[in-house]
Amino acid sequence: MDSLTDLYQEINERQQKPKTGSYTAYLFEKGLDKILKKVGEESTEVVIAAKNQDNAELVAESADLLYHLLVLFVQQGVSLAEIEEELVRRQGLVSQTKERRTIDDL
């Protein structure tokens, strides 16, 4: 696999032509709630890995999160091009942010 685009295409193909025993096909079979649950779980695991300063775990969990996000995008009919266009649109813009509490303050 050369890129996220390749993985996205593979996931899209798996949605169109489910393969018996495939985890991706399983996620699509279970539907949006299962996919969202996995995105949430993997997001939390990324945060924990970063907080623990475990870069190997951060890489592994980030890969899991990206995979599940791609499954979500395919499920919802969102293309990678749309995500890229949004990122380009935001590039160089100054956002108006307020100071937010740190995790320690929660």
C-alpha positions, 0 to 999 in steps of 0.5 A: 500500500502506497498511500491513504488514497490506496487504503481508501480505495481498498476500503471502498472496494470492500464496501462494494464487494464484501469479502467473507471474514474481512474486518472492513466488511464486518464494520460495514455490516454492523453499520454506522454506530459500530464504526463511530464506536471504533473511531471514538475508541481509537481516538481515546487510545491515541490520546492515551499513547501521546499522554504516556509519551509512547511513540511506538504506541502512538504510531500504532494507534494513529494508524488504527484511527486513520483506518477507522476514519477512512471506513467512516468516510466511505460509509458516509460518502465523503471522499479524501478529495473533500477532506483535502479541499477543506484542509487547503481552504483552511491553509494560511487562515488565522482562526479566532480561538479562545484559551481553552483549559488543558487536560489537567484542568478538567 
